[in-house]
Amino acid sequence: MNKEYSNSMVTSSSSVLQSEKKDVDVEHKEDASSSDQVPVANVLLDSYLGDADGAADADATEKNMTLLEGLRKYPKAVGWSLVFSAGLIMEGYDTAFVNNLFALPIFQTTFGEYSEANAAWEIPSRWQIGLGMCVYCGEIIGLQLTGFLANRYGNRTVLIGGLLLLIALNFILYFANSLAMIAVGQILCGIPWGSFQTLCVTYASEVCPLVLRYYLTTYINFCWLIGQLIAAGVLKACQEHLANEQLGWRLPFALQWMWPVPLITGIYLAPESPWWLVRKGRMEEARQSVTRILSLPAAEKDILSDMMITKMKMTVEKESRMASSESSYMDCFKGIDARRTRIACLTWVAQNLTGSTLMGYSTYFYEKAGLNTSSAFTFSVIQYVIGIAGTFMSWFLTTRAGRFRILFWGIVSQMIIMLITGGLGFSDSKGASWGAGSMLLIYNFFYNSTLGPVVYCVVSEIPSDRLRTNTIVLARNAYNLTVIATAVLTPYMLNSDQWNWGAKTGLFWGGFAALSMVWAYIDLPETKGRTFAELDELFHQKIPARKFASTHVEPFARETMMKDMSGNQDFNLEPIEEENFELRKQSESQLSC
């Protein structure tokens, strides 16, 4: 580094510290001269840059780690992440079976209305749509609460509280005697489910090293599919053996009690996210948490844990010092973070705007082609198995391609499939219906190989550390809002007594897929192989999306740190130890006022 530049930076940093000392500590100002403060500033600067060197070493170690090395050093991190993500199996189970209860004879006679035209009991379409939306409405509320609660109390506490709440709320569903009561139960249960949608992603991204991040975050998509597959099996059994008994519709709700107890036990035993502990200034607890997720000899574990804590601390301190206020939802829409929030939200919205809502209607087209209901159900099970296979394919693709390429070409493939499906809609033949249903099964594989799982990784990498939970909450709620819109529109598009588009609906979603493709190319950066600190630096430098992959950054290099200090006159070099970073930010803001 240029010597004159370094000396000028020391002088600049020293003057900043002198100014802060004058404002904050009047007594010290009276007793000490500025000449006494300059050596203190130099000591603080040397310590700060020394920590930066250690953080740079930790960043390099993480980037150079191989997959096998990551599995050898972090098997416990993998295990704890899998425990947290298992909560999504429960959510996938519920969202899959509720919409399929309407076809169960005992559910129809218990809660339905008699149709003179069809001479049968039916659940009114208004209730079918409404009950399907209740879960998402509850999740929107739960997600917003989760952002606040998780930042305050941590991932483990919020998730355990949510599971205990689910145990109680499930009684409403099991003993429901009206559709209104089921609707209330679904909304209330959706609130704790919302916490799983956010915190499972956050925890997976924060406890594992870079090399394992894609696998553990996209495993969440696998959990969703497993839950849906279990729901399909339960409903098949109820349809065959309990079709005319009250237990037929109560049993699927009762089985939801089997999830919380083992999940509570596993989450209670799991270590808290070390990133959250560092944000709260609880360094010793953070070090213990890192130690618990490592599987190495004692000496090597101590060295690596110290390196990791130093990097986390430097990343959090840098964000805290560069930020203008404490973390809040409003901060997600300010400055550099506004870009990150936009990307995270639109990435998740793209899942719904590329035709995924039609995946659940493959059996609809098979039935139109003459397939009986039982066989159509078998195809729905095949659909979930295909989705699971697609998720495994995604893990293979990530060894050869980055996040952007997987997502972008996934959208392209989905657009092509939607356009072909839409073209088949111009024929009324049974062959065209078979073709439309088959195209949706193919779509299912491509979706779960690309866009479906990769989104979970992208939305965990894009946000800054201090706003990660809040940004994921906003992104997931953007997803939920589009789910509600598409779930309402799709039946109107398909039904013959409404808009009667049939398979031509594929043209509509193919058009939105094309728009999503254009957005992804312009706005979505490549995040593969980047640590959280590197991503912070790339966004801080306002690098265009298509140049993220080729731009070299060293976030903890001394020159980078000095430039950050020179660009921020309020930069405080004093170490932040054993205290809440957000409280520190509040006190600094009050003093500046």
C-alpha positions as CSV (number, residue, x, y, z in Angstrom):
1,M,0.0,0.0,0.0
2,N,1.2,3.6,-0.7
3,K,2.9,4.9,2.5
4,E,1.6,8.4,2.1
5,Y,-1.9,7.1,1.7
6,S,-1.6,4.9,4.8
7,N,-0.3,7.7,6.9
8,S,-3.0,10.1,5.8
9,M,-5.6,7.4,6.6
10,V,-4.2,7.0,10.1
11,T,-4.3,10.8,10.6
12,S,-7.9,10.9,9.3
13,S,-8.9,8.0,11.5
14,S,-7.2,9.7,14.4
15,S,-9.1,12.9,13.9
16,V,-12.4,11.1,13.7
17,L,-11.6,9.4,17.0
18,Q,-10.6,12.7,18.6
19,S,-13.9,14.2,17.5
20,E,-15.9,11.3,18.9
21,K,-14.0,11.5,22.2
22,K,-14.9,15.2,22.5
23,D,-18.5,14.6,22.0
24,V,-18.9,11.5,24.1
25,D,-16.5,11.8,27.0
26,V,-16.2,15.4,28.3
27,E,-14.1,14.5,31.2
28,H,-11.6,12.8,29.0
29,K,-11.4,15.9,26.8
30,E,-10.4,18.0,29.8
31,D,-7.7,15.6,31.0
32,A,-6.1,14.5,27.8
33,S,-4.6,16.4,24.9
34,S,-4.9,15.5,21.3
35,S,-1.3,14.3,21.3
36,D,-2.3,11.6,23.8
37,Q,-5.2,10.5,21.6
38,V,-3.2,9.9,18.4
39,P,-1.2,6.9,19.8
40,V,-4.5,5.5,21.0
41,A,-5.9,5.9,17.5
42,N,-2.9,4.2,16.0
43,V,-3.3,1.2,18.4
44,L,-6.9,0.9,17.6
45,L,-6.2,1.1,13.9
46,D,-3.5,-1.5,14.1
47,S,-5.8,-3.8,16.1
48,Y,-8.6,-3.3,13.6
49,L,-6.4,-4.0,10.6
50,G,-4.9,-7.0,12.4
51,D,-8.5,-8.4,12.8
52,A,-9.0,-7.7,9.1
53,D,-6.0,-9.8,8.2
54,G,-7.4,-12.7,10.3
55,A,-10.8,-12.3,8.6
56,A,-9.2,-12.4,5.2
57,D,-7.4,-15.7,6.1
58,A,-10.7,-17.2,7.2
59,D,-12.5,-16.0,4.1
60,A,-9.8,-17.6,1.9
61,T,-10.0,-20.8,3.9
62,E,-13.7,-21.0,3.4
63,K,-13.5,-20.2,-0.4
64,N,-10.8,-22.9,-1.0
65,M,-12.6,-25.7,0.9
66,T,-13.6,-28.7,-1.1
67,L,-17.0,-30.5,-0.8
68,L,-15.4,-33.6,0.9
69,E,-13.4,-31.3,3.3
70,G,-16.6,-29.4,4.1
71,L,-18.4,-32.7,4.9
72,R,-15.5,-33.9,7.0
73,K,-15.2,-30.7,9.1
74,Y,-18.9,-29.8,9.3
75,P,-21.0,-33.0,9.6
76,K,-22.7,-31.6,12.7
77,A,-23.7,-28.4,10.9
78,V,-25.2,-30.6,8.1
79,G,-27.1,-32.6,10.7
80,W,-28.5,-29.6,12.6
81,S,-29.5,-27.9,9.4
82,L,-31.4,-31.0,8.3
83,V,-33.2,-31.0,11.7
84,F,-34.3,-27.3,11.2
85,S,-35.4,-27.9,7.6
86,A,-37.5,-30.9,8.6
87,G,-40.1,-28.4,9.7
88,L,-40.8,-27.7,6.0
89,I,-41.9,-31.4,5.6
90,M,-44.8,-30.5,8.0
91,E,-45.7,-27.4,6.0
92,G,-45.5,-29.2,2.7
93,Y,-47.8,-32.0,4.1
94,D,-50.4,-29.5,5.2
95,T,-50.6,-27.4,2.1
96,A,-50.8,-30.5,0.0
97,F,-53.6,-32.4,1.8
98,V,-56.0,-29.5,2.6
99,N,-56.8,-28.8,-1.0
100,N,-57.3,-32.5,-1.7
101,L,-59.7,-33.0,1.2
102,F,-62.5,-31.6,-0.9
103,A,-62.7,-34.8,-3.0
104,L,-63.1,-37.1,0.1
105,P,-66.8,-38.3,0.3
106,I,-67.1,-37.9,4.1
107,F,-65.7,-34.4,4.0
108,Q,-68.2,-33.5,1.3
109,T,-71.2,-34.8,3.2
110,T,-70.0,-33.3,6.5
111,F,-69.2,-29.8,5.3
112,G,-70.6,-29.5,1.8
113,E,-73.9,-28.4,0.2
114,Y,-76.2,-30.6,-1.8
115,S,-76.2,-29.9,-5.5
116,E,-79.5,-30.6,-7.2
117,A,-77.9,-30.3,-10.6
118,N,-75.2,-32.9,-9.9
119,A,-77.3,-34.9,-7.4
120,A,-74.3,-35.0,-5.0
121,W,-72.7,-33.3,-2.0
122,E,-70.1,-30.7,-3.0
123,I,-67.8,-28.2,-1.3
124,P,-68.8,-24.7,-2.8
125,S,-66.1,-23.3,-5.0
126,R,-65.9,-20.1,-2.9
127,W,-64.9,-22.2,0.1
128,Q,-62.4,-24.3,-1.9
129,I,-60.6,-21.2,-3.0
130,G,-60.9,-19.5,0.4
131,L,-59.6,-22.5,2.4
132,G,-56.7,-22.8,0.1
133,M,-55.8,-19.1,0.7
134,C,-56.2,-19.2,4.5
135,V,-52.8,-20.9,5.1
136,Y,-51.0,-18.2,3.0
137,C,-52.8,-15.4,4.8
138,G,-51.6,-16.8,8.1
139,E,-48.1,-17.2,6.9
140,I,-47.9,-13.6,5.7
141,I,-48.8,-12.5,9.3
142,G,-46.4,-15.1,10.8
143,L,-43.5,-14.1,8.5
144,Q,-43.8,-10.4,9.4
145,L,-43.8,-11.3,13.1
146,T,-40.8,-13.7,12.6
147,G,-38.6,-10.9,11.4
148,F,-39.0,-9.0,14.6
149,L,-39.0,-12.0,17.0
150,A,-36.0,-13.8,15.4
151,N,-33.8,-10.7,15.5
152,R,-34.7,-10.3,19.2
153,Y,-34.8,-13.8,20.5
154,G,-32.9,-16.0,17.9
155,N,-33.9,-18.8,15.6
156,R,-34.2,-21.6,18.1
157,T,-36.5,-19.8,20.6
158,V,-38.9,-18.6,17.8
159,L,-39.1,-22.0,16.2
160,I,-39.7,-23.9,19.4
161,G,-42.4,-21.3,20.4
162,G,-44.0,-21.8,17.0
163,L,-44.1,-25.6,17.3
164,L,-45.7,-25.4,20.8
165,L,-48.3,-23.0,19.4
166,L,-49.0,-25.5,16.6
167,I,-49.7,-28.3,19.0
168,A,-52.4,-26.2,20.6
169,L,-53.9,-24.7,17.4
170,N,-54.2,-28.1,15.7
171,F,-57.0,-28.9,18.1
172,I,-59.1,-26.3,16.3
173,L,-58.7,-28.2,13.0
174,Y,-59.3,-31.7,14.5
175,F,-62.5,-30.8,16.3
176,A,-63.8,-28.4,13.6
177,N,-67.6,-28.5,13.0
178,S,-67.8,-26.0,10.2
179,L,-65.8,-24.7,7.2
180,A,-65.5,-21.4,9.0
181,M,-63.8,-23.1,11.9
182,I,-61.4,-24.9,9.6
183,A,-60.6,-21.5,7.9
184,V,-59.8,-19.9,11.3
185,G,-57.6,-22.9,12.2
186,Q,-55.7,-22.7,9.0
187,I,-55.0,-19.0,9.4
188,L,-53.8,-19.4,12.9
189,C,-51.7,-22.5,12.1
190,G,-50.2,-20.5,9.2
191,I,-48.7,-18.0,11.6
192,P,-46.1,-20.4,13.1
193,W,-45.6,-22.1,9.7
194,G,-44.4,-18.7,8.4
195,S,-41.5,-18.8,10.8
196,F,-40.3,-22.1,9.3
197,Q,-40.3,-20.5,5.8
198,T,-37.8,-17.9,6.8
199,L,-35.7,-19.3,9.7
200,C,-34.9,-22.7,8.0
201,V,-33.4,-20.9,5.1
202,T,-31.5,-18.4,7.3
203,Y,-30.1,-21.1,9.7
204,A,-29.0,-23.4,6.8
205,S,-27.0,-20.5,5.2
206,E,-25.4,-19.4,8.4
207,V,-24.2,-22.6,10.1
208,C,-22.6,-24.2,7.0
209,P,-19.5,-23.2,5.0
210,L,-19.7,-21.8,1.4
211,V,-19.2,-25.2,-0.2
212,L,-22.2,-26.7,1.5
213,R,-24.5,-23.7,1.3
214,Y,-26.3,-24.7,-1.9
215,Y,-27.0,-28.3,-0.8
216,L,-28.4,-27.4,2.6
217,T,-30.5,-24.5,1.4
218,T,-32.0,-26.4,-1.6
219,Y,-32.6,-29.4,0.7
220,I,-35.6,-27.3,1.8
221,N,-37.2,-27.9,-1.6
222,F,-36.7,-31.6,-1.0
223,C,-38.4,-31.4,2.3
224,W,-41.4,-29.7,0.7
225,L,-41.8,-32.5,-1.8
226,I,-41.4,-35.2,0.9
227,G,-44.2,-33.6,2.9
228,Q,-46.4,-33.5,-0.2
229,L,-45.6,-37.1,-1.0
230,I,-46.6,-38.1,2.6
231,A,-49.8,-36.2,2.3
232,A,-50.7,-38.0,-1.0
233,G,-50.1,-41.4,0.6
234,V,-52.3,-40.4,3.7
235,L,-55.1,-39.2,1.5
236,K,-55.0,-42.3,-0.7
237,A,-55.3,-44.5,2.4
238,C,-58.2,-42.4,3.8
239,Q,-60.0,-42.5,0.4
240,E,-59.7,-46.3,0.2
241,H,-60.4,-47.2,3.8
242,L,-62.1,-44.3,5.6
243,A,-64.0,-42.7,2.8
244,N,-67.3,-42.7,4.7
245,E,-66.0,-42.3,8.3
246,Q,-65.5,-39.1,10.3
247,L,-61.9,-40.3,11.0
248,G,-61.3,-40.1,7.2
249,W,-61.0,-36.3,7.3
250,R,-59.8,-36.0,10.9
251,L,-56.9,-38.4,10.6
252,P,-54.8,-36.1,8.2
253,F,-55.1,-33.3,10.8
254,A,-54.3,-35.6,13.7
255,L,-51.1,-36.7,12.0
256,Q,-49.8,-33.2,12.3
257,W,-49.3,-33.8,16.0
258,M,-46.5,-36.3,15.2
259,W,-44.2,-33.5,13.9
260,P,-43.7,-31.0,16.7
261,V,-42.3,-33.1,19.6
262,P,-39.3,-34.6,17.7
263,L,-38.7,-31.2,16.1
264,I,-38.8,-29.3,19.4
265,T,-36.3,-31.8,20.8
266,G,-33.9,-31.5,17.9
267,I,-34.0,-27.7,17.7
268,Y,-33.6,-27.4,21.5
269,L,-30.4,-29.5,21.3
270,A,-29.1,-27.6,18.2
271,P,-26.6,-24.7,18.6
272,E,-27.9,-21.2,17.9
273,S,-26.7,-19.5,14.7
274,P,-23.2,-18.1,15.4
275,W,-24.0,-15.2,13.1
276,W,-27.0,-14.2,15.3
277,L,-24.9,-14.5,18.5
278,V,-22.2,-12.3,17.0
279,R,-24.8,-9.7,16.0
280,K,-25.8,-9.6,19.6
281,G,-22.2,-9.2,20.8
282,R,-22.3,-12.6,22.6
283,M,-18.9,-13.6,21.4
284,E,-18.1,-16.5,23.8
285,E,-21.5,-18.1,23.0
286,A,-20.8,-17.7,19.3
287,R,-17.5,-19.4,19.8
288,Q,-19.1,-22.3,21.6
289,S,-21.7,-22.5,18.8
290,V,-19.0,-22.7,16.2
291,T,-17.1,-25.3,18.2
292,R,-20.3,-27.5,18.3
293,I,-20.7,-27.5,14.6
294,L,-17.1,-28.5,13.9
295,S,-15.7,-32.0,13.9
296,L,-11.9,-31.6,14.2
297,P,-9.1,-32.3,16.7
298,A,-9.2,-29.9,19.6
299,A,-6.2,-27.8,18.5
300,E,-7.4,-27.5,14.9
301,K,-10.9,-26.8,16.1
302,D,-9.8,-23.9,18.3
303,I,-7.8,-22.3,15.4
304,L,-10.6,-22.6,12.9
305,S,-13.3,-21.4,15.3
306,D,-11.2,-18.3,16.2
307,M,-10.8,-17.6,12.5
308,M,-14.5,-18.0,11.8
309,I,-15.5,-15.8,14.8
310,T,-13.0,-13.1,13.7
311,K,-14.5,-13.1,10.2
312,M,-18.1,-13.0,11.4
313,K,-17.2,-10.2,13.9
314,M,-15.5,-8.1,11.2
315,T,-18.3,-8.6,8.7
316,V,-21.0,-7.6,11.3
317,E,-18.9,-4.7,12.7
318,K,-18.3,-3.4,9.2
319,E,-22.0,-3.5,8.3
320,S,-23.0,-2.0,11.6
321,R,-20.5,0.9,11.2
322,M,-21.4,1.5,7.6
323,A,-25.2,1.4,8.3
324,S,-27.1,4.6,9.1
325,S,-29.5,2.9,11.6
326,E,-30.5,-0.3,13.3
327,S,-31.9,-3.2,11.3
328,S,-35.6,-2.8,10.5
329,Y,-37.9,-3.6,7.6
330,M,-37.6,0.0,6.4
331,D,-33.8,-0.4,6.1
332,C,-34.5,-3.1,3.5
333,F,-35.6,-0.4,1.1
334,K,-32.8,2.1,1.7
335,G,-29.6,2.6,-0.3
336,I,-27.7,-0.5,-1.3
337,D,-30.1,-2.8,0.6
338,A,-33.0,-1.7,-1.6
339,R,-31.3,-3.4,-4.6
340,R,-30.7,-6.6,-2.6
341,T,-34.3,-6.7,-1.4
342,R,-35.6,-6.2,-4.9
343,I,-33.6,-9.1,-6.2
344,A,-34.6,-11.4,-3.4
345,C,-38.3,-10.6,-3.8
346,L,-38.4,-11.0,-7.6
347,T,-36.3,-14.2,-7.4
348,W,-39.0,-15.8,-5.3
349,V,-41.9,-14.2,-7.2
350,A,-40.4,-15.8,-10.4
351,Q,-41.3,-19.2,-9.0
352,N,-45.0,-18.4,-9.4
353,L,-44.8,-16.4,-12.6
354,T,-43.3,-19.1,-14.8
355,G,-46.2,-21.6,-14.7
356,S,-45.6,-23.5,-11.5
357,T,-49.2,-23.1,-10.5
358,L,-50.1,-25.5,-13.3
359,M,-48.0,-28.3,-12.0
360,G,-50.8,-29.5,-9.7
361,Y,-53.2,-29.7,-12.6
362,S,-51.5,-32.4,-14.6
363,T,-54.1,-34.9,-13.4
364,Y,-56.8,-32.5,-14.5
365,F,-55.7,-33.0,-18.1
366,Y,-55.3,-36.7,-17.7
367,E,-58.9,-37.0,-16.4
368,K,-60.1,-34.9,-19.4
369,A,-58.3,-37.5,-21.6
370,G,-60.4,-40.3,-19.9
371,L,-58.1,-41.5,-17.2
372,N,-60.1,-42.7,-14.1
373,T,-59.7,-40.8,-10.8
374,S,-57.7,-43.6,-9.1
375,S,-55.2,-43.7,-11.9
376,A,-55.0,-39.9,-11.9
377,F,-54.1,-40.0,-8.3
378,T,-51.3,-42.4,-9.1
379,F,-49.9,-39.8,-11.5
380,S,-50.0,-37.2,-8.8
381,V,-47.7,-39.4,-6.7
382,I,-45.4,-39.9,-9.7
383,Q,-45.3,-36.1,-10.0
384,Y,-43.9,-35.8,-6.5
385,V,-41.3,-38.5,-7.1
386,I,-40.2,-36.7,-10.3
387,G,-39.8,-33.5,-8.3
388,I,-37.6,-35.3,-5.8
389,A,-35.5,-36.6,-8.6
390,G,-35.3,-33.1,-10.0
391,T,-33.9,-31.8,-6.7
392,F,-31.1,-34.4,-6.8
393,M,-30.4,-33.3,-10.4
394,S,-30.1,-29.7,-9.1
395,W,-27.3,-30.8,-6.8
396,F,-25.4,-32.3,-9.7
397,L,-26.0,-29.1,-11.8
398,T,-24.4,-26.9,-9.1
399,T,-21.1,-28.7,-9.5
400,R,-21.0,-27.4,-13.1
401,A,-23.0,-24.2,-13.2
402,G,-23.6,-21.2,-11.0
403,R,-26.8,-20.0,-9.4
404,F,-27.6,-17.5,-12.2
405,R,-27.1,-20.1,-15.0
406,I,-29.2,-22.7,-13.2
407,L,-32.1,-20.2,-12.6
408,F,-31.9,-18.5,-16.0
409,W,-31.8,-21.6,-18.1
410,G,-34.5,-23.1,-15.9
411,I,-36.8,-20.2,-16.7
412,V,-36.0,-20.6,-20.4
413,S,-36.9,-24.3,-20.3
414,Q,-40.1,-23.6,-18.4
415,M,-41.1,-20.9,-20.9
416,I,-40.7,-23.4,-23.8
417,I,-42.7,-26.0,-22.0
418,M,-45.5,-23.5,-21.2
419,L,-45.7,-22.4,-24.8
420,I,-45.9,-26.0,-26.1
421,T,-48.6,-26.7,-23.5
422,G,-50.5,-23.6,-24.6
423,G,-50.3,-24.7,-28.2
424,L,-51.8,-28.1,-27.4
425,G,-54.8,-26.2,-26.0
426,F,-56.0,-25.4,-29.5
427,S,-56.9,-29.0,-30.0
428,D,-59.9,-30.7,-28.3
429,S,-58.6,-34.3,-28.8
430,K,-57.8,-36.7,-26.0
431,G,-54.3,-36.9,-27.4
432,A,-53.8,-33.2,-26.8
433,S,-55.0,-33.6,-23.2
434,W,-52.6,-36.5,-22.7
435,G,-49.9,-34.3,-24.2
436,A,-50.7,-31.3,-21.9
437,G,-50.6,-33.5,-18.8
438,S,-47.3,-35.1,-19.9
439,M,-45.8,-31.7,-20.6
440,L,-46.6,-30.6,-17.1
441,L,-44.8,-33.7,-15.7
442,I,-41.8,-32.7,-17.8
443,Y,-42.1,-29.2,-16.5
444,N,-42.2,-30.5,-12.9
445,F,-38.8,-32.1,-13.5
446,F,-37.2,-29.0,-15.0
447,Y,-38.7,-26.8,-12.3
448,N,-37.4,-28.9,-9.4
449,S,-34.0,-29.2,-11.1
450,T,-33.5,-25.4,-11.5
451,L,-35.8,-22.6,-10.3
452,G,-37.6,-24.5,-7.5
453,P,-34.5,-25.3,-5.3
454,V,-32.0,-22.7,-6.4
455,V,-34.3,-19.9,-5.2
456,Y,-33.7,-21.0,-1.6
457,C,-30.0,-20.5,-2.0
458,V,-30.2,-17.2,-3.8
459,V,-32.5,-15.5,-1.3
460,S,-30.2,-16.5,1.5
461,E,-27.1,-15.2,-0.2
462,I,-28.4,-11.9,-1.6
463,P,-29.3,-10.0,1.7
464,S,-26.8,-8.3,4.0
465,D,-26.1,-10.1,7.3
466,R,-27.9,-7.6,9.5
467,L,-31.0,-7.6,7.3
468,R,-30.9,-11.3,6.2
469,T,-34.0,-12.4,8.1
470,N,-36.0,-9.3,7.3
471,T,-35.2,-9.5,3.6
472,I,-36.1,-13.2,3.4
473,V,-39.4,-12.4,5.2
474,L,-40.2,-9.8,2.6
475,A,-39.2,-12.0,-0.3
476,R,-41.3,-14.9,1.0
477,N,-44.3,-12.7,1.6
478,A,-43.9,-11.4,-2.0
479,Y,-44.1,-15.1,-3.0
480,N,-47.1,-15.8,-0.8
481,L,-49.0,-12.8,-2.3
482,T,-48.4,-14.1,-5.8
483,V,-49.5,-17.6,-4.7
484,I,-52.8,-16.2,-3.6
485,A,-53.2,-14.3,-6.9
486,T,-52.3,-17.3,-9.1
487,A,-54.4,-19.7,-7.0
488,V,-57.5,-17.6,-7.5
489,L,-56.9,-17.0,-11.3
490,T,-55.9,-20.5,-12.4
491,P,-59.3,-22.2,-11.8
492,Y,-61.0,-19.5,-13.8
493,M,-58.5,-20.0,-16.6
494,L,-59.0,-23.8,-16.7
495,N,-62.7,-24.3,-15.9
496,S,-65.1,-24.8,-18.8
497,D,-67.8,-22.8,-17.1
498,Q,-65.5,-19.8,-16.5
499,W,-62.9,-18.5,-19.0
500,N,-62.4,-21.9,-20.5
501,W,-58.8,-21.4,-21.6
502,G,-57.8,-25.0,-20.8
503,A,-54.3,-25.8,-21.8
504,K,-54.0,-22.4,-23.6
505,T,-53.3,-21.1,-20.1
506,G,-49.8,-22.2,-20.8
507,L,-49.4,-19.3,-23.2
508,F,-50.3,-16.8,-20.4
509,W,-47.6,-18.2,-18.1
510,G,-45.2,-18.6,-21.0
511,G,-45.4,-14.8,-21.5
512,F,-44.7,-14.1,-17.9
513,A,-41.8,-16.6,-18.0
514,A,-40.3,-14.6,-20.9
515,L,-40.5,-11.4,-18.8
516,S,-38.9,-13.2,-15.8
517,M,-36.1,-14.4,-18.1
518,V,-35.4,-10.8,-19.2
519,W,-35.4,-9.6,-15.6
520,A,-33.0,-12.4,-14.5
521,Y,-30.5,-11.5,-17.2
522,I,-30.6,-7.8,-16.3
523,D,-30.8,-7.9,-12.5
524,L,-29.8,-11.2,-11.0
525,P,-26.1,-11.5,-10.1
526,E,-24.0,-14.7,-9.9
527,T,-23.4,-15.5,-6.3
528,K,-21.7,-18.9,-6.6
529,G,-18.4,-19.1,-4.9
530,R,-18.9,-15.8,-3.0
531,T,-18.7,-15.5,0.8
532,F,-21.1,-13.2,2.5
533,A,-18.3,-10.6,2.9
534,E,-17.5,-10.7,-0.8
535,L,-21.1,-10.2,-1.7
536,D,-21.3,-7.2,0.7
537,E,-18.4,-5.7,-1.1
538,L,-19.7,-6.3,-4.6
539,F,-23.0,-4.7,-3.7
540,H,-21.2,-1.8,-1.9
541,Q,-19.3,-1.1,-5.1
542,K,-22.5,-1.2,-7.1
543,I,-21.1,-3.8,-9.5
544,P,-23.6,-4.6,-12.4
545,A,-25.2,-8.0,-12.2
546,R,-23.5,-9.5,-15.2
547,K,-20.1,-8.5,-13.8
548,F,-20.4,-10.1,-10.4
549,A,-18.7,-13.3,-11.5
550,S,-15.7,-11.6,-13.1
551,T,-15.1,-8.9,-10.5
552,H,-12.3,-9.6,-8.0
553,V,-12.8,-8.2,-4.5
554,E,-10.9,-8.5,-1.2
555,P,-13.3,-7.3,1.4
556,F,-10.8,-7.6,4.3
557,A,-7.8,-6.3,2.5
558,R,-6.2,-3.4,4.3
559,E,-6.6,-1.0,1.4
560,T,-10.3,-1.9,1.2
561,M,-10.8,-1.3,4.9
562,M,-9.0,2.0,4.8
563,K,-11.1,3.2,1.9
564,D,-14.3,2.3,3.8
565,M,-13.0,4.3,6.7
566,S,-12.2,7.3,4.6
567,G,-15.6,7.3,3.0
568,N,-17.4,7.3,6.3
569,Q,-16.6,10.1,8.7
570,D,-18.6,8.5,11.5
571,F,-16.6,5.3,11.3
572,N,-15.7,4.2,14.9
573,L,-12.6,2.1,15.4
574,E,-13.3,1.1,19.0
575,P,-14.0,-2.7,19.2
576,I,-17.6,-3.8,19.8
577,E,-17.3,-6.5,22.5
578,E,-20.0,-8.4,24.4
579,E,-22.8,-6.0,23.7
580,N,-25.8,-5.7,21.3
581,F,-24.7,-4.2,18.0
582,E,-28.1,-2.7,17.5
583,L,-28.0,-1.1,20.9
584,R,-24.6,0.3,20.1
585,K,-26.1,1.8,16.9
586,Q,-29.0,3.3,18.8
587,S,-26.7,4.9,21.3
588,E,-24.4,6.3,18.6
589,S,-27.5,7.7,16.8
590,Q,-28.7,9.4,20.0
591,L,-25.2,10.9,20.7
592,S,-25.0,12.3,17.1
593,C,-28.3,14.0,17.7
